[in-house]
Amino acid sequence: MKVLILGGDGYLGWPTAMHFSRRGHEVAVVDNYLRRRLCQELDVTPLCDVPSLHQRSRLWRETSGDEIPVHVFDLCDWKPTAELFRDFQPDAVVHYAEQPSGPYSMIDQRAARLTIENNLVSTLNVAHAVRAHCPQCHVVKLGTMGEYGTPNVDIEEGWIEIEHKGRKDKFLFPRQAGSLYHTTKIMDTDLLWFYVRVWGLRVTDLMQGPVYGITTEENAEDPRLLPIFNYDAVFGTVLNRFAVQAVCGYPLTIYGKGGQIRGYLNIRDTLASVRLAVENPAAPGEHRIFNQFTETFSVQDLAERVERVGKAMGLDVRREAIANPRVEADEHYYNPVHRGLVELGLEPHLLTDDVVAGIVETVQRYRDRIDERLMLPTVQWR
């Protein structure tokens, strides 16, 4: 298949490109380096140096013999977007090309506007480019479990059937996001659902939980192919941050009581989930939704595991509760459904102590690059 990866420079975008390429698909990537620019503006550095996309592409060719063409432009710019879809004619497009951080979206009006414009206009342009130039192309959009919030009922897989005054209908499961970023992801879902209804697009929405890990099958032998791995409080995910804090002896920063429960998954399972969605496409006029996670944990669960594993490895690991900068319930009910990807064949890599130890060991190789200034949250929701 011909697969176009949007946001191909990111934490998940580049590993996804290599994953598809290794399995024989023809892959091209697009990025405008937004994440790198925002990291520079905020003075937050990733754990390891990451080559440019063109350099990564050359490294991949040397390593695998396969080509991954690189396109550097802004998907909010219609002309190059339309031209790429016209010329490449993708069978599937994987849409990671969004400002990915809840904390960033809450910094100020400028960050909020950037998040809304980037996320919604890029999705709008993708929908129009598909309709104009490759109407059978399957759009796989990375959503987030954060769209649902934490309702006091079980979270269904994207849709819910409602009976009201003796009549029934099927609706998108109610969303109640906890940040502006997550709100834009709700808008994405609604935008694509609109175009599915009126144009018959084929769309799969992957409601992804927080991802952890750094090593994949494709980069295990060459650290130059590792993804952008942020550990700061703006772009870093919680388990990745805890692993870095454990290595440098900084207390594991637990927001509030630490009872916040979310659905998590290994980076390897992200790649497998996206591939399964692409290789088993939605039908024309179908908006298919999968809840993309493998296990649920509270923040305290994760901290306890990192503390136990870290101490077994001889590290000085301790936990510390700090004031929660976010507006969220510290303790809540959380029971989401996640059957669809397993039914397609996903074989999860669960969070064992060995997996935690592997992340910590990788982080230890970059111990001298850890910047302790980045450990505490700097963005307050209120």
N, C-alpha and C positions, 0 to 999 in steps of 0.2 A: 504494500500500500504506500501511497504518497502521504506523508504526515507532516504537517506544518506545526511547529511548536512556537507559540507566542509567549514572550517572556522567557526566552531560551537561555538567558544569562543567570537566572535566579537560582535560589537554593534547591528548587525542585525542577526548574526548567531544563538546565543543562544535564542533570542525571537522566531525565526523561528522554532527552534527545539521544544520548548514548545508548540507553536501554532499547529504544526502538531501532536504532541503527544496527546494533549487534544482532538483532533478530531478523535482519534482512529487509527492513522497511526503508524506503527512500525518504530521508528526513532533511528538512531545512528549518532554520531557527531565525527568529526576529527578536530584537530587543533594542531599547533606546538608552540602556544603562541608567534608568531612573533610580533603581535601588542603590546603585553605587553612588550616584550624585547625592541622594538624600543622606546616605551614610557620611559622605564627606561634609555636607552642610552641618550635620549634627555632631561631627567629630567622633563617630563611632566606627571602629575598625573591626573587620571580621577576624576570626581566629588565625587563619592562614592566608598568605598571599594567593590571589586568584588571577590567572592570566586573563587577557582580554578574550572575547569570543573568537576573534580570528586566530589568536594563538592557541586557544583550546581546540579549534577545528583542525589546525595543523598537527597538534599533538595527537588528536584522535586518529587522523589519517596515518601518522607514523605508527601508532599503536595497533590499530585495527585494519588498516588498509581501506577503510570506508571514508567517504566524503560526507561532511555535514556543511552545506553552504550556509553562509552567515549574511543576514541583512540587518543593517543598523539604521533604524528610523523609528519615528513615533507613530504608533498605530492610530493615534488620534488625527493624524494627517491622512485625509482620504485618498489623495492621488497615489502615493506609493503603496498604500494598502490595497487599493483596487488593482493596481498593476501587478502586484505579487500574486494575488489570488488568480488573476487572469492568466499569468504566465506559468505558475507552478501547478495549477489545477489539482489542489489537494483532495484526497479521498476523505481525510479527516483533519481537523484542526483542533489542537489542544490549547485552550485559552488560560494561560497563567499571567497574562500581561496586565496585572493590576497592582496598584499600590497595596501592599499586603499586610499592613500593620494597623491594628486597632489603636495602640498608643499614638502612633504618628498622626492618625486622623483626628486626634483629640487635642493636638498641641495648641492650635489657634485657627483663626479664620482662613489664613493662607493655606495651611495644611489641609483644612477641611475642604476648601475649594479645589485644591489640587487632587485630592482623593476622589471627589465627586466627578470632576471633569475627566480625569484619566480613566477611571473605572467604567463610567457609563458611556463615554464617547468611544472608547476602544471597543466595547461590546457592541454598540450601535454600528460601528464601521464593519466589524466582523460579520454581523447579520446581513448588512447590505452587500458586502463583497461576495458573500456566499450566494445570495439570491441572484446577483448580477452575473457572476462568472462561473460558479460551480454549484448549482442548486441541489445536487445530490450529496454534497459534502456533509459529513457528520460533524457537528460542533460538540466538542467535549469541554464543558466549562467547569473550572474548579470553583465550586461554591465553598461554603463553610458550615459546619455544624453550629457555629455561632449565630447563624440566621435564626435558629429556632429559639434561642435563649434557654431558659430553664423553667419550662412550664410545669405545673403540678399534676401533669398527666403524662402518660407514655407518649413519646415522640414517634410518630409513624414515619415511614420511608417516603417523605416528600409530599404525600397526598393523604387526604382524609375524606371519608364519606360522611356526610351530614344528613340527618333526618330532621326536618323542621316543619311543623304543622302538617304532618302527614305526607310530606314529599321528601324525596332524597335527591342528592346531587353530590358530585365529587369536586373537591376544591384543593388547592395548595394548602398544606398544613400551615396553621397560623404562625407567623414569624414575629419575634419581638427581640430585636438585636440589642447588644450591650455597648456598641460603639458606632461611630459614624461609618467606619470601614465596613463593619458587618451590615449596616443599613444599606450601603451601596451594593452589597452582594444580594440583598433581598431585591433591590431595584433591578439588578442584572437578571435575576430569576424571572421577575415579572416581564421585563423587556423581551427576553427570549421566548417566554410562554406566549406573549402577544404575537411574535413573528411565527411561532409554530402554528398558531391558530389561523393567521391570515395568509401566510405564505407556504405553509406545509414544510417548514424546515425540520430537519431531524436533529434533536438535541439530547445530550445526556448531561445532567447536572450532578456533579460529584460533591456532596456535602461533606467536606473533609474536616476531620478533627485536627488538633495540633500534631505536627510531625516531629519525630525525634530521630537522631542518628546522623551519621556523616558518611559511612562507608557503604558502598554498593558493589555488586559484582563487577561493574564496569570500571570502577576507580580503585579497586583494592590494591592493584599492583603498581599504581603510579599516582603518588600524592599530588602531582600537578593537575590532575583531573578531579580533585575534590571540589565539592560545591562551595558556594559562599555560605559560611557557617557563622551566623551572628549569635552572640551571647549577651548582648546588651539588653536593657529593659524595654527598648523600643522595637527592635526587630527579632530578638531572640525568643525562641519558644521555651517553655518552662523547664522541661527536662534537660535540654541542651544547656540552659543557663546553670542549672544545678550541677551538672557535670563539671563545668568550668569553675564554678565556685568551690567545688570539692577539691579540685586540683590545686588551686591557689590558696586554699586555707581560709577563704572568705565564708562567713556564715551563709547557709542556704536561706535566701530571703523569701519567707512565706508571707503572702499577703493576707492580712486579717487572721481568721481562725484556720485557714487552709482547708476548709471543707468543700471548696468549689470542685465539683465533679465535671469532667469532660471525657469525651471519647478520643483516644490517642491511637497513633499507628506509627510503625517503623517506616523509615524512608523507603526501604525495599518494598513494602506493601503499597506505598503510594505509586511506585512505578508499575507494579503488577496490576493494581486497580485500574490505572489509566489505560494500560495496554489491553486489559480484558474488555474495558468499555469500548475502545477503538476497534478491536478485532471482532466484537459482537455489537454492531451498531444499532442505534435506535431506528425505527421505521420512519419514513416520511410522515410528517404531521404528528410525530410522537415527541413529547417532552418527558423523558425518562429520568427519574431521580434515584440515586443510590446514596445512602448514608455511609460515608467512607471512613470507617475506623475499625479497630479490632478489639479494643478493651477499654473499659472505663476505669479511671482512677481519680481520687481526690488529690489536691496538691500535697496534703500531708502524706498520702500513700507514696507519692513519688519521692518526697523528701526523705521519708523513712527508708526507702529502698536505696537511694543514693548514699545516705549516711551509713547504712549497714555494709554496702559493698565497698565504699570508700575506706571505712575503718579496717575492713578485712585486707585492703591493699596497702595499709600502713599510712593512710592519709588522716590528717586532723580535720574531721568533718563534724560540724555542729549546725543546728537549726536555729533560726531567729525569726520570730514573728514581727512584722512591721505593719504600720498602718496601710490599709488597702487603698491605693490611689484610684481604684476603679469604683464604679457604682454597680455593685453586684451583690447577690446574696452569698454570705459566707457559708451557709449550709442550706441544702435544698434537695428536693427529689430530682432524680435524673435517670430515666430509663428509655433510651432510644432504641429503635429497631434497626438492625443492620443485616438483612438477609440477602439482598440482591447480588452483591459482589461475591459472596460465598457460593451462591448458586451458580454463578458464572465460572467458578473454579478457583477463587482466591484461597491460597493456603497461607494463613497468617504467620508472621514472625513475631511471637509473643515476647513481652518484656520480662525476660528472665534476668537473674543476677549476672549471668555471663554476658548478656547483651549490654547491661549497664556498665560492666567492667570493660567491655570492648570500647564503648564510647569514651570512658574515662582514660583508657590507655592511649587512644588516638589524641585526645586533648593534651595529655602529658607531653607528647612530642612537640607541642607548640607552647609549652609553659611560659617561655620567655616573652611571648607576644601578648599575654593576658594583661589587660589594662583594668585595674581594680576601680578606676573612676566610673566604669560603666555598669557597676553592679546594682546600684540603687535606682529605683524609678524616678524619672524627672518630669513625668507628665501626670497631671492630676485631672481626673474626669470633671470634678466640680470646679 
